[in-house]
């Protein structure tokens, strides 16, 4: 449990003040609960045996005399005690409701805060982190595990703590009222926690099954819907349907087993309580020989039972829920720890409210680029891979030049591009702009670079928002937008669309053809007006006519923009100033199109230069 709480408080870092306030309210509510219940017994005693002189009656009468009430009757005492009981219970109820409300609001806001913290850290984590983690895993952690942590770890733990204070206050009252009644509480708690101890391993396994099945179902659904065209043509829908059904069945079994067990203690406690009540009444009469103050004791015990039974149930269910949610806590904890351990980990600093850091990034000016970019002796190897993907790569390109990278699949072209984009950091070597290393000002370097991949990522939004990608409406520059549309040969398309530039393109741009999606990606890069454009097989999906149009647009940028092109079709790089042929992570040949492609006969053997 100590390890669990250590993880729990780490995940809630920066929220301990709110927890302290919650504990203070819970303690006060518990004290008022005990005071209110404690006044029930005397009230019943006065109401059922008003003629008998009792110390409490004499004390209240003395109090009434001091406040000017002459010759107070037992009825006056009853009225005063009744009013005190009512007042205590109203105050207690209001405070109890406030504590419950605060716990629910606290839990909901913590879920939002942890999800924001994860989203912020995931979105700004190094590119290598995303290479090593499945997107379904990240989505599940942000969306589902934070919800499970909030609803089945945080809230149950807080409610269990609050109810344990309530139980402690009521038990203390029962000890002073009649020590025999304490055995009921001990019995109820013993039976409940005995069951919990017996099933603790199964509860943990149910939680792990829920976690794993949910993640797998997300992954399978993503694969199924993402490849709907290929799946439909191949007719392999049953395979994915069976996989999803298997995981949903696993999720259903784990969830139903847990929730069924959660209700078991309540039924047992009710039966145990009735058994104790009968035995206690018999024992009391046998010991004392008369009813005596049995009415007041039973009155307090009845009220205490009404309160303590749900309290014990809440503690038991909360404890089992906390164990069930252990896998969710582990996943969030290890994700945050892993992100914090990264070279540029920022999780530890996110202690304030999300409004202070979410959705913000300091404005950074691009690096000055007047002359040339020098790539010097770059060596890079992927994590847990022995052989370097790039081995002492060196070359230079000047502002306004167009260079091309060609080579077989696996030659290292895309890895080199990822380094040029600032997504990967070399093991050794450097990249300098006009003699200044980019690694001291990486974000400023990225402000120089635009990227057009082979597979354009489009959101289910308008064409406008997919070109002015990530730009709020009030900041969109419509002149730059029109210029980008013209350069990417998209003006005619926008005129044919039903809502023009405001037409929604569908999930992943499914309402556009492959060539149209590619041109949207080119327009996006041109909209941002970056000085260096990296085109990674940017025309591979285009038909010959469209490729010619786009190539003409790209050629027109020559001298104005610096172009780095990974080429599949060698005809698209004839205009380049220099070509670099790569193989096994090295540059094996450099020169013009004629000296590299024509002289080596590569133009007639395109298999040797397919994209990486």
VOGU-3710 file (C-alpha; in Angstrom, 3 decimals, decimal comma):
1> xxxxxxxxxx> 0,000/0,000/0,000  2,928/2,313/0,694  4,164/1,929/-2,890  0,628/2,547/-4,158  0,319/5,779/-2,170  3,764/6,936/-3,362  2,597/6,599/-6,977  -0,749/8,157/-6,079  0,799/11,297/-4,606  3,306/11,573/-7,456
11> xxxxxxxxxx> 0,482/11,595/-10,000  -1,269/14,275/-7,897  1,878/16,388/-7,510  1,001/20,004/-6,808  -2,458/19,186/-5,393  -1,623/18,446/-1,754  -3,041/21,724/-0,463  -6,463/20,829/-1,817  -6,134/17,374/-0,237  -5,316/18,956/3,145
21> xxxxxxxxxx> -8,420/21,157/2,897  -10,505/18,118/2,027  -9,187/16,209/5,059  -10,032/19,131/7,363  -13,624/19,240/6,086  -13,940/15,449/6,394  -12,745/15,504/10,029  -15,185/18,285/10,940  -18,049/16,451/9,216  -17,216/13,252/11,116
31> xxxxxxxxxx> -17,175/15,035/14,477  -20,560/16,599/13,775  -21,870/13,180/12,734  -20,869/11,700/16,087  -22,282/14,676/18,019  -25,612/14,436/16,194  -25,898/10,677/16,743  -24,818/11,045/20,371  -27,733/13,375/21,054  -30,288/10,894/19,717
41> xxxxxxxxxx> -29,993/8,574/22,756  -30,680/11,222/25,403  -33,561/12,569/23,309  -35,160/9,103/23,165  -34,531/8,579/26,880  -36,261/11,822/27,740  -39,158/11,111/25,394  -39,753/7,547/26,685  -39,050/8,105/30,399  -39,711/11,789/31,030
51> xxxxxxxxxx> -40,897/11,283/34,610  -37,598/9,866/35,843  -34,938/12,270/37,047  -31,798/11,986/34,977  -28,523/13,922/35,122  -28,993/15,209/31,568  -32,561/16,365/32,325  -31,387/18,063/35,534  -28,502/19,724/33,621  -30,796/21,055/30,879
61> xxxxxxxxxx> -33,302/22,320/33,456  -30,500/24,111/35,281  -29,412/25,630/31,970  -32,956/26,829/31,223  -33,195/28,373/34,709  -29,992/30,338/34,141  -31,421/31,749/30,912  -34,574/32,980/32,705  -36,950/30,092/32,152  -38,849/29,620/35,441
71> xxxxxxxxxx> -39,857/26,101/36,512  -38,926/24,350/33,232  -40,786/21,110/32,538  -39,607/17,869/30,982  -41,465/18,993/27,862  -39,238/22,062/27,722  -36,185/19,827/28,036  -37,479/17,583/25,255  -38,074/20,571/22,999  -34,570/21,930/23,610
81> xxxxxxxxxx> -32,888/18,573/23,015  -34,997/17,978/19,908  -34,055/21,385/18,512  -30,372/20,693/19,213  -30,577/17,320/17,440  -32,288/18,905/14,421  -29,743/21,730/14,256  -26,801/19,342/14,562  -28,136/17,106/11,795  -28,833/20,016/9,434
91> xxxxxxxxxx> -25,329/21,389/9,942  -23,870/17,909/9,594  -25,895/17,225/6,435  -24,867/20,502/4,837  -21,211/19,935/5,649  -21,395/16,306/4,537  -22,940/17,345/1,217  -20,248/19,996/0,789  -17,515/17,427/1,406  -19,083/15,042/-1,130
101> xxxxxxxxxx> -19,424/17,842/-3,673  -15,826/18,936/-3,110  -14,568/15,366/-3,549  -16,479/14,913/-6,837  -15,298/18,255/-8,177  -11,745/17,600/-7,029  -11,732/14,184/-8,714  -13,154/15,502/-11,982  -10,702/18,399/-12,111  -7,756/16,107/-11,335
111> xxxxxxxxxx> -8,738/13,896/-14,243  -8,769/16,950/-16,489  -5,443/18,162/-15,075  -3,666/14,789/-15,440  -5,026/14,340/-18,993  -3,815/17,838/-19,900  -0,435/17,079/-18,345  -0,107/13,863/-20,353  -1,312/15,466/-23,588  1,127/18,345/-23,195
121> xxxxxxxxxx> 4,018/15,999/-22,468  3,151/13,487/-25,200  2,737/16,183/-27,847  6,139/17,695/-26,991  8,021/14,476/-26,303  10,989/13,668/-28,580  10,149/12,029/-31,868  11,949/8,833/-30,783  9,422/8,458/-27,955  6,603/8,237/-30,497
131> xxxxxxxxxx> 8,600/5,775/-32,591  8,631/3,436/-29,571  4,991/3,816/-28,483  1,789/2,839/-30,240  -0,687/5,686/-30,682  -3,487/3,468/-29,282  -1,493/3,191/-26,050  -1,119/6,968/-25,778  -4,798/7,598/-26,569  -5,883/5,035/-23,988
141> xxxxxxxxxx> -3,680/6,569/-21,290  -4,933/10,112/-21,911  -8,627/9,271/-22,388  -9,393/6,060/-20,520  -6,749/5,569/-17,833  -7,178/9,098/-16,492  -10,927/8,456/-16,232  -10,353/5,130/-14,462  -7,837/6,751/-12,103  -10,269/9,542/-11,260
151> xxxxxxxxxx> -13,403/7,401/-10,879  -11,923/4,188/-9,470  -8,785/5,245/-7,611  -8,905/8,903/-6,606  -12,607/9,286/-5,732  -12,964/5,887/-3,983  -9,788/6,534/-1,983  -11,016/9,951/-0,885  -14,496/8,645/-0,069  -12,997/5,670/1,773
161> xxxxxxxxxx> -10,825/7,999/3,856  -13,779/10,281/4,594  -15,937/7,315/5,607  -13,178/5,804/7,738  -13,141/9,034/9,729  -16,915/8,747/10,029  -16,643/5,132/11,214  -13,976/6,123/13,755  -16,202/8,880/15,135  -19,248/6,586/15,349
171> xxxxxxxxxx> -17,260/3,734/16,959  -15,960/6,166/19,562  -19,559/7,183/20,289  -20,645/3,532/20,570  -17,828/2,763/22,990  -19,074/5,479/25,303  -22,681/4,368/24,810  -22,250/0,609/25,138  -19,038/-1,243/24,444  -20,911/-4,345/23,311
181> xxxxxxxxxx> -22,083/-2,487/20,239  -18,504/-2,151/19,088  -18,443/-5,882/18,368  -20,964/-5,262/15,590  -18,633/-2,818/13,902  -15,677/-5,161/14,362  -17,660/-8,053/12,949  -18,896/-6,120/9,937  -15,428/-4,789/9,180  -13,809/-8,184/9,734
191> xxxxxxxxxx> -16,126/-10,010/7,370  -15,810/-7,300/4,694  -12,051/-6,973/4,766  -11,634/-10,744/5,031  -13,496/-11,085/1,758  -11,445/-8,307/0,238  -8,196/-9,952/1,318  -9,280/-13,289/-0,137  -10,185/-11,766/-3,503  -7,408/-9,140/-3,743
201> xxxxxxxxxx> -5,386/-11,100/-6,321  -8,420/-11,638/-8,522  -9,403/-7,981/-8,258  -5,955/-6,901/-9,450  -6,111/-9,376/-12,337  -9,564/-8,118/-13,342  -8,105/-4,596/-13,473  -5,172/-5,694/-15,643  -7,514/-7,579/-17,986  -9,673/-4,469/-18,340
211> xxxxxxxxxx> -6,632/-2,329/-19,105  -5,134/-4,707/-21,671  -8,405/-5,514/-23,427  -9,320/-1,834/-23,767  -5,940/-0,958/-25,280  -6,094/-3,895/-27,673  -9,638/-3,030/-28,775  -8,546/0,551/-29,604  -5,593/-0,751/-31,615  -7,715/-3,260/-33,543
221> xxxxxxxxxx> -10,448/-0,703/-34,259  -7,850/1,807/-35,491  -6,363/-0,835/-37,786  -9,780/-1,945/-39,003  -11,219/1,470/-39,810  -7,903/2,883/-41,022  -7,540/0,121/-43,603  -11,204/-0,202/-44,534  -10,482/-0,067/-48,282  -7,946/-2,910/-48,257
231> xxxxxxxxxx> -10,010/-4,940/-45,779  -13,122/-4,643/-47,939  -11,264/-5,673/-51,114  -9,530/-8,620/-49,423  -12,711/-9,668/-47,620  -10,972/-10,131/-44,258  -13,604/-8,361/-42,133  -14,271/-11,540/-40,056  -10,671/-11,537/-38,793  -10,949/-8,050/-37,293
241> xxxxxxxxxx> -14,527/-8,665/-36,085  -13,405/-11,752/-34,167  -10,418/-9,943/-32,682  -12,557/-7,032/-31,448  -15,217/-9,386/-30,089  -12,567/-11,358/-28,184  -11,288/-8,217/-26,475  -14,796/-6,920/-25,720  -15,654/-10,285/-24,159  -12,526/-10,108/-22,013
251> xxxxxxxxxx> -13,433/-6,562/-20,970  -17,018/-7,610/-20,157  -15,944/-10,605/-18,050  -13,435/-8,588/-16,006  -15,866/-5,710/-15,453  -18,881/-7,872/-14,550  -16,795/-10,015/-12,188  -15,527/-6,980/-10,345  -18,872/-5,206/-10,027  -20,580/-8,423/-8,896
261> xxxxxxxxxx> -17,981/-8,865/-6,171  -18,368/-5,198/-5,152  -21,994/-5,826/-4,106  -21,237/-8,975/-2,093  -20,066/-7,269/1,159  -23,293/-5,215/1,380  -25,523/-8,292/1,417  -23,349/-10,034/3,981  -23,143/-6,967/6,211  -26,933/-6,553/6,279
271> xxxxxxxxxx> -27,420/-10,156/7,371  -24,637/-9,897/9,935  -26,108/-6,679/11,348  -29,585/-8,189/11,894  -27,990/-11,242/13,526  -26,036/-9,020/15,884  -29,079/-6,884/16,723  -31,058/-9,928/17,869  -28,147/-11,374/19,848  -27,319/-7,985/21,401
281> xxxxxxxxxx> -30,917/-7,445/22,613  -31,035/-10,932/24,140  -27,631/-10,503/25,816  -28,508/-7,066/27,181  -31,693/-8,347/28,830  -29,911/-11,449/30,117  -27,122/-9,395/31,702  -29,109/-6,487/33,111  -32,359/-8,350/33,762  -34,474/-5,402/32,638
291> xxxxxxxxxx> -34,777/-3,109/29,642  -33,145/-0,222/31,520  -31,784/2,191/28,977  -32,122/-0,372/26,173  -34,343/2,012/24,207  -31,715/4,746/24,102  -28,910/2,267/23,343  -30,914/0,675/20,532  -31,869/4,147/19,277  -28,240/5,189/19,038
301> xxxxxxxxxx> -27,289/1,818/17,585  -30,070/1,987/15,003  -29,005/5,462/13,897  -25,370/4,429/13,954  -26,191/1,349/11,858  -27,969/3,487/9,295  -24,810/5,546/8,939  -22,097/2,993/9,561  -23,405/0,334/7,182  -23,021/2,463/4,025
311> xxxxxxxxxx> -19,742/3,827/5,414  -18,266/0,359/5,773  -19,647/-0,529/2,349  -18,035/2,555/0,852  -14,693/1,740/2,473  -14,768/-1,879/1,310  -15,919/-1,034/-2,221  -13,478/1,852/-2,364  -10,608/-0,413/-1,349  -11,516/-2,985/-3,991
321> xxxxxxxxxx> -11,928/-0,253/-6,622  -8,532/1,175/-5,739  -7,003/-2,265/-6,233  -8,942/-2,746/-9,483  -7,636/0,610/-10,765  -4,052/-0,228/-9,814  -3,078/-0,961/-13,419  -4,403/2,460/-14,515  -2,387/4,195/-11,792  0,712/2,220/-12,782
331> xxxxxxxxxx> 0,283/3,179/-16,412  -0,112/6,902/-15,678  2,715/6,860/-13,127  5,210/5,093/-15,394  4,201/7,271/-18,363  4,866/10,455/-16,369  8,111/9,049/-14,960  9,285/8,010/-18,424  8,430/11,415/-19,869  10,153/13,205/-16,998
341> xxxxxxxxxx> 13,308/11,155/-17,549  13,600/12,269/-21,179  16,405/14,754/-21,974  13,910/17,599/-22,389  11,301/16,175/-19,975  8,935/18,884/-18,782  6,494/16,886/-16,621  8,129/17,861/-13,331  7,527/21,566/-13,975  3,786/21,196/-14,657
351> xxxxxxxxxx> 2,604/21,834/-11,111  0,358/24,830/-11,701  -3,096/24,988/-13,280  -3,248/23,882/-16,956  -4,338/27,385/-17,992  -0,797/28,601/-17,265  0,946/26,196/-19,661  -1,578/24,284/-21,798  -1,803/25,419/-25,403  1,062/27,873/-25,100
361> xxxxxxxxxx> 4,462/28,050/-26,731  6,808/31,030/-26,554  7,176/32,852/-29,866  10,515/31,978/-31,466  12,125/33,816/-34,356  13,647/31,676/-37,128  17,406/31,363/-37,364  19,107/33,731/-39,746  19,830/31,855/-42,985  21,794/33,908/-45,474
371> xxxxxxxxxx> 24,461/31,607/-46,868  24,579/27,874/-46,273  23,686/24,862/-44,125  26,549/22,527/-43,265  25,965/18,910/-42,219  29,157/17,659/-40,552  30,007/14,008/-39,799  26,510/13,041/-38,656  26,232/9,644/-36,964  22,875/8,350/-35,796
381> xxxxxxxxxx> 21,639/4,994/-34,565  18,111/4,196/-33,404  17,580/3,159/-29,765  18,543/-0,477/-29,069  20,017/-0,877/-32,568  23,730/-1,625/-32,936  24,302/-0,609/-36,543  24,167/3,140/-37,292  21,385/4,297/-39,599  23,660/7,175/-40,681
391> xxxxxxxxxx> 27,431/6,904/-40,666  29,497/10,115/-40,899  27,233/11,960/-43,316  28,634/15,299/-44,479  27,450/17,733/-47,145  26,642/21,400/-47,637  23,849/23,228/-49,446  23,438/26,920/-50,063  20,407/29,136/-49,755  18,152/28,877/-52,809
401> xxxxxxxxxx> 19,613/25,559/-53,975  17,594/22,428/-54,746  19,186/19,148/-53,684  17,884/15,582/-53,983  18,456/12,433/-51,938  18,176/9,146/-53,839  18,915/5,548/-52,995  17,452/2,156/-52,230  14,897/1,554/-49,494  16,742/1,507/-46,173
411> xxxxxxxxxx> 19,607/3,625/-47,476  19,031/6,253/-44,751  17,260/9,006/-46,689  14,273/9,400/-44,363  16,462/9,181/-41,261  18,608/11,988/-42,657  15,501/14,045/-43,368  14,256/13,470/-39,793  17,570/14,803/-38,537  17,300/17,829/-40,808
421> xxxxxxxxxx> 13,780/18,422/-39,471  15,140/18,428/-35,917  13,090/15,355/-34,953  16,147/13,245/-34,166  19,357/14,214/-32,412  22,629/12,758/-33,774  24,923/10,618/-31,707  27,781/12,756/-32,994  28,318/15,450/-35,589  26,504/18,719/-36,087
431> xxxxxxxxxx> 24,255/20,748/-38,375  25,145/24,426/-38,686  23,350/27,346/-40,286  25,790/30,080/-41,288  28,232/28,607/-38,767  25,728/28,369/-35,879  24,712/24,944/-34,534  20,986/24,270/-34,712  21,059/22,203/-31,494  21,319/25,221/-29,267
441> xxxxxxxxxx> 18,306/26,798/-31,004  16,377/23,820/-32,331  12,954/25,493/-32,354  14,395/28,481/-34,240  15,820/26,088/-36,825  12,438/24,378/-37,229  10,922/27,786/-37,927  12,966/27,714/-41,153  11,773/24,289/-42,320  8,565/23,120/-44,006
451> xxxxxxxxxx> 7,781/19,451/-44,574  5,714/17,623/-47,212  5,576/13,851/-46,502  4,503/11,094/-48,850  1,362/10,404/-46,801  -0,237/13,711/-45,873  -1,941/13,860/-42,492  -5,337/15,542/-42,834  -7,838/16,126/-40,039  -11,614/15,805/-40,371
461> xxxxxxxxxx> -11,974/19,547/-40,853  -12,279/22,092/-43,639  -9,798/22,508/-46,446  -9,032/25,930/-44,976  -8,024/24,504/-41,600  -6,006/21,712/-43,192  -3,890/24,234/-45,101  -3,640/26,839/-42,331  -2,914/23,876/-40,061  -3,013/24,645/-36,332
471> xxxxxxxxxx> -3,692/28,370/-36,888  -6,668/29,973/-35,043  -9,252/31,557/-37,351  -8,456/35,113/-36,299  -4,758/34,639/-37,171  -5,177/33,131/-40,658  -3,434/35,165/-43,343  -5,763/34,931/-46,353  -3,237/36,426/-48,761  -0,735/33,695/-47,888
481> xxxxxxxxxx> -3,551/31,170/-48,176  -4,437/32,218/-51,732  -0,793/32,235/-52,731  -0,354/28,700/-51,387  -3,496/27,492/-53,198  -2,241/28,829/-56,504  1,273/27,436/-56,110  -0,095/23,970/-55,229  -2,564/23,978/-58,169  -5,611/23,859/-55,850
491> xxxxxxxxxx> -7,593/26,894/-57,037  -9,642/24,884/-59,532  -10,420/22,273/-56,877  -11,724/24,863/-54,398  -13,993/26,298/-57,093  -15,559/22,867/-57,661  -16,129/22,019/-53,980  -19,641/22,699/-52,591  -18,454/25,063/-49,832  -15,197/25,991/-51,500
501> xxxxxxxxxx> -12,329/26,425/-49,062  -14,728/25,705/-46,180  -15,609/22,196/-47,400  -14,928/19,435/-44,848  -12,472/16,959/-46,375  -13,533/13,935/-44,266  -11,561/11,666/-41,952  -7,930/11,570/-43,136  -9,079/13,555/-46,188  -11,073/10,614/-47,607
511> xxxxxxxxxx> -13,256/12,933/-49,719  -10,183/13,984/-51,705  -8,194/11,963/-54,191  -4,623/10,920/-53,402  -3,210/13,623/-55,631  -5,460/16,269/-54,114  -4,376/15,285/-50,593  -0,765/15,563/-51,661  -1,299/19,043/-53,038  -3,015/20,085/-49,802
521> xxxxxxxxxx> 0,173/19,027/-48,000  2,277/21,119/-50,381  -0,071/24,082/-49,902  0,259/23,686/-46,135  4,052/23,909/-46,318  3,862/26,890/-48,641  1,327/28,672/-46,407  3,795/28,703/-43,530  6,309/30,366/-45,853  9,333/28,437/-44,602
531> xxxxxxxxxx> 12,666/29,129/-46,294  13,642/25,433/-46,513  11,140/22,923/-47,927  11,662/19,181/-47,426  9,643/17,080/-49,886  9,642/13,398/-48,875  8,290/11,567/-51,950  5,849/14,468/-52,229  4,804/13,660/-55,818  4,837/9,866/-55,589
541> xxxxxxxxxx> 1,038/9,586/-55,334  0,272/11,973/-58,197  -0,695/11,131/-61,730  1,637/12,265/-64,487  -0,342/15,379/-65,370  -0,733/16,524/-61,756  2,877/15,640/-61,007  3,949/17,839/-63,872  1,879/20,745/-62,510  3,251/20,345/-59,009
551> xxxxxxxxxx> 6,789/19,890/-60,273  6,452/23,106/-62,228  5,277/24,842/-59,068  8,217/23,422/-57,149  10,643/24,454/-59,875  9,225/27,972/-59,745  10,324/28,133/-56,112  13,934/27,519/-57,138  16,141/30,374/-56,015  13,406/31,626/-53,678
561> xxxxxxxxxx> 13,167/28,517/-51,521  15,813/25,985/-50,580  14,529/22,537/-51,544  15,498/19,121/-50,157  13,786/16,378/-52,146  13,592/12,636/-51,581  12,731/11,272/-54,996  11,062/8,129/-56,271  10,519/9,374/-59,796  13,872/10,527/-61,030
571> xxxxxxxxxx> 12,246/12,757/-63,617  11,132/15,083/-60,793  14,712/15,931/-59,766  16,231/16,859/-63,114  16,144/20,503/-62,123  18,038/19,934/-58,837  21,437/21,585/-58,453  22,947/18,543/-56,805  22,061/14,915/-56,102  23,248/12,717/-53,227
581> xxxxxxxxxx> 23,024/8,967/-53,725  22,877/7,079/-50,429  23,452/3,459/-49,485  23,717/1,798/-46,047  23,633/5,118/-44,222  26,405/6,719/-46,287  26,625/9,101/-49,222  28,275/7,086/-51,943  28,002/9,493/-54,857  27,451/13,233/-55,359
591> xxxxxxxxxx> 26,920/15,269/-58,473  24,464/16,586/-61,032  21,570/14,640/-62,519  23,675/13,719/-65,539  26,690/12,569/-63,538  24,742/10,550/-60,964  21,586/9,316/-62,702  22,378/9,274/-66,425  26,003/8,196/-66,174  25,172/5,367/-63,742
601> xxxxxxxxxx> 22,136/4,212/-65,717  19,796/4,709/-62,760  17,045/6,254/-64,864  16,352/2,890/-66,462  16,351/0,975/-63,168  13,985/2,738/-60,797  13,920/-0,225/-58,388  17,228/1,001/-57,041  15,834/4,301/-55,906  12,472/3,495/-54,399
611> xx> 11,538/5,479/-51,382  12,712/4,544/-47,957
//
